[in-house]
């Protein structure tokens, strides 16, 4: 019997697809990576009985990166990155996805790819094939009988079974267009980002951004926000004047009239007009025009419109909206949420989709009415040839979904129903009045048929209660007539919704990547999200855009990126050569980079005005080991120490607090040590600023603190403070934290595993003795006399924190961020149970590690 391996993009999708195709008759087991399950069943495959195995990946299997030798920012000139060697690496090594796929595909005869049906999904198809083909039976990428692609747009039984019966071939052209985009973004983004990050962070201390990044899509997106900011700042308000009139009609009701001249910019002229009619007491109705007007129902929903509504109406950021939509899709509530199409396919079952929704509590009655009177033909939209529009695929009630998921689902349903409803009709009444020789107008609207607005109440046209019943020639008393002074006002800052519209118009990003670019400029502190979800550029964002404009406007204008996107689309449809497009685009940006590097002083002039020099930033903290002068702690992102005398900067751990470590010095370089703390329940790590940036021993990596140092006798290194091998990671050592008093603890020097202990202790030190049972170092603990937990009022005790009956109740396992599931059941004395099986192994592991250290220094 042949084996058919089927692979989806997410584990939840794999489960749903397998359930539909097996009619619920499947068995499930865990995969060897622990993250992805495998669903197995037997069934028919093109007339032949086969064994099916359905599993999943977790997004991209591979990621593009430079060869390791190009990842050292200090040693590599950024211009080299335009031609540096790249390679594919496993996207998430912890998942062991490559090993898992090869294990499951070993001996497999056929593979069916159920990845998302967009360009990214097509790219993942070929990442999967690169993993599975070498171990399949009779592997060949060109064999029409072994590799299949399922095309689907919704996780419903009918869609899935239809896709299974209409399998196609994966599209390599689309996959190659994604490869080209990934390589271009990697080379261009990294080259510019590395250069300007090192240049500006080495000169200024209050940039407050860990990375001064450039992105071919990100930067034009920022450019739109700064362009609006510039319009606001350069706006000069103008004073204008207008005539404001009120008239009374029946029963003393008043209406406000609009002056037909609208406004004038000369006060004397406005006063002149007013003087000519100031004595007129009555107005005469010159004409009454009534017109039936129509507000069209919406077109079918596509991604960009969903993102716009998510931001403007639901208060959800674009990236969050997309995440919620993808969750609804994987649960089978809506169709695929990444589409540019606004036209329903000819064979789309509109009535069947509606019938599923008629029992909904919020919109059920409206759906029932629509089914009874008949569906209206949807408006003709744009068919992008990718996916059908976003529609509901099954009924959900408010109890089934919560929070943002329900609100977005509710909108998708209402939008779908609205596309099949009638247009909204209303009567517009325009009444013209003559006061003296000046014309004034009143316009009012009265709904005659709410149409689709009954299901989308936010689009309702409110009825005007003040529309007077007047005829031509009727007279009304003028109750007020005056000259009003006003000012022109600047535009407001862009909202997320408006920015999405501009990005779509100029071809910046795709329906899937637009949320990512907006999120990036926020994360980089280039813009700040303020009330009304408006994007206000920061000083850093403004200076960057103005700097690009001074050097090369094309770096920030949308035209360059939209041109690149058009070329990539030609690769996707097979009309352009992958290598030629890549080579040509890289050559252009390489020249732009060289020119940018030569002219960086033009941008630097703007930075000098807006930011503070590094030497003038921060506060004195610790002494430099070279000049013995105080270095300053720069507390803005990225956190770092700067010695103004030596003109050198030293990186520090981020997302924590930095303090001086009792003025103690590193025995290797005489730099004063600092302590990095990650919160009250976290780790306190001693760090030598120089060693942290310049590893002193072979085998140490940049960014290691004293608990990972290989110094044989330093009192801060593992050789002195290590207690036992870590219980949660393979290569870590649990190290005593001398700075943790009075809440004593020890922590792993690799992962975030923390052990709290001896809360009532006055003094804790490590003993030279070790435990015979588990190999851990002994602790010598001194307690306060009045708070000693020891028997017979003793104040001192020495023993193993894990095995000594006196100590085990004082030790609690924890994680620096979130408790580790492995240790949830340990509380006090119960912690000691169940440790016997691993004691000998841990004891041997400790001895092995110490022997390795001894051998290294001998």
HELIX and SHEET records of a PDB file:
HELIX    1   1 UNK A   11  UNK A   21  1                                  11    
HELIX    2   2 UNK A   68  UNK A   70  5                                   3    
HELIX    3   3 UNK A   78  UNK A   82  5                                   5    
HELIX    4   4 UNK A   93  UNK A   95  5                                   3    
HELIX    5   5 UNK A   97  UNK A  105  1                                   9    
HELIX    6   6 UNK A  119  UNK A  132  1                                  14    
HELIX    7   7 UNK A  133  UNK A  135  5                                   3    
HELIX    8   8 UNK A  157  UNK A  165  1                                   9    
HELIX    9   9 UNK A  172  UNK A  201  1                                  30    
HELIX   10  10 UNK A  218  UNK A  234  1                                  17    
HELIX   11  11 UNK A  250  UNK A  252  5                                   3    
HELIX   12  12 UNK A  267  UNK A  277  1                                  11    
HELIX   13  13 UNK A  303  UNK A  312  1                                  10    
HELIX   14  14 UNK A  318  UNK A  330  1                                  13    
HELIX   15  15 UNK A  350  UNK A  355  1                                   6    
HELIX   16  16 UNK A  364  UNK A  373  1                                  10    
HELIX   17  17 UNK A  403  UNK A  419  1                                  17    
HELIX   18  18 UNK A  451  UNK A  454  5                                   4    
HELIX   19  19 UNK A  457  UNK A  459  5                                   3    
HELIX   20  20 UNK A  496  UNK A  506  1                                  11    
HELIX   21  21 UNK A  514  UNK A  523  1                                  10    
HELIX   22  22 UNK A  531  UNK A  533  5                                   3    
HELIX   23  23 UNK A  539  UNK A  551  1                                  13    
HELIX   24  24 UNK A  553  UNK A  555  5                                   3    
HELIX   25  25 UNK A  558  UNK A  572  1                                  15    
HELIX   26  26 UNK A  578  UNK A  598  1                                  21    
HELIX   27  27 UNK A  600  UNK A  610  1                                  11    
HELIX   28  28 UNK A  614  UNK A  616  5                                   3    
HELIX   29  29 UNK A  689  UNK A  693  1                                   5    
HELIX   30  30 UNK A  706  UNK A  708  5                                   3    
HELIX   31  31 UNK A  718  UNK A  721  1                                   4    
HELIX   32  32 UNK A  738  UNK A  740  5                                   3    
HELIX   33  33 UNK A  785  UNK A  787  5                                   3    
HELIX   34  34 UNK A  791  UNK A  793  5                                   3    
HELIX   35  35 UNK A  808  UNK A  810  5                                   3    
HELIX   36  36 UNK A  821  UNK A  823  5                                   3    
HELIX   37  37 UNK A  828  UNK A  832  5                                   5    
HELIX   38  38 UNK A  836  UNK A  857  1                                  22    
SHEET    1   A 6 UNK A  27  UNK A  30  0                                        
SHEET    2   A 6 UNK A  37  UNK A  45 -1                                        
SHEET    3   A 6 UNK A  48  UNK A  56 -1                                        
SHEET    4   A 6 UNK A   2  UNK A   8  1                                        
SHEET    5   A 6 UNK A 110  UNK A 114  1                                        
SHEET    6   A 6 UNK A 147  UNK A 149  1                                        
SHEET    1   B 2 UNK A  62  UNK A  66  0                                        
SHEET    2   B 2 UNK A  86  UNK A  90 -1                                        
SHEET    1   C 7 UNK A 239  UNK A 248  0                                        
SHEET    2   C 7 UNK A 254  UNK A 259 -1                                        
SHEET    3   C 7 UNK A 438  UNK A 449 -1                                        
SHEET    4   C 7 UNK A 424  UNK A 435 -1                                        
SHEET    5   C 7 UNK A 282  UNK A 295 -1                                        
SHEET    6   C 7 UNK A 475  UNK A 487 -1                                        
SHEET    7   C 7 UNK A 239  UNK A 248 -1                                        
SHEET    1   D 2 UNK A 527  UNK A 530  0                                        
SHEET    2   D 2 UNK A 534  UNK A 537 -1                                        
SHEET    1   E 4 UNK A 619  UNK A 623  0                                        
SHEET    2   E 4 UNK A 630  UNK A 634 -1                                        
SHEET    3   E 4 UNK A 640  UNK A 643 -1                                        
SHEET    4   E 4 UNK A 648  UNK A 651 -1                                        
SHEET    1   F 3 UNK A 657  UNK A 665  0                                        
SHEET    2   F 3 UNK A 672  UNK A 677 -1                                        
SHEET    3   F 3 UNK A 684  UNK A 688 -1                                        
SHEET    1   G 5 UNK A 722  UNK A 725  0                                        
SHEET    2   G 5 UNK A 733  UNK A 737 -1                                        
SHEET    3   G 5 UNK A 745  UNK A 748 -1                                        
SHEET    4   G 5 UNK A 753  UNK A 757 -1                                        
SHEET    5   G 5 UNK A 811  UNK A 815 -1                                        
SHEET    1   H 3 UNK A 761  UNK A 770  0                                        
SHEET    2   H 3 UNK A 777  UNK A 783 -1                                        
SHEET    3   H 3 UNK A 796  UNK A 800 -1                                        
END                                                                             
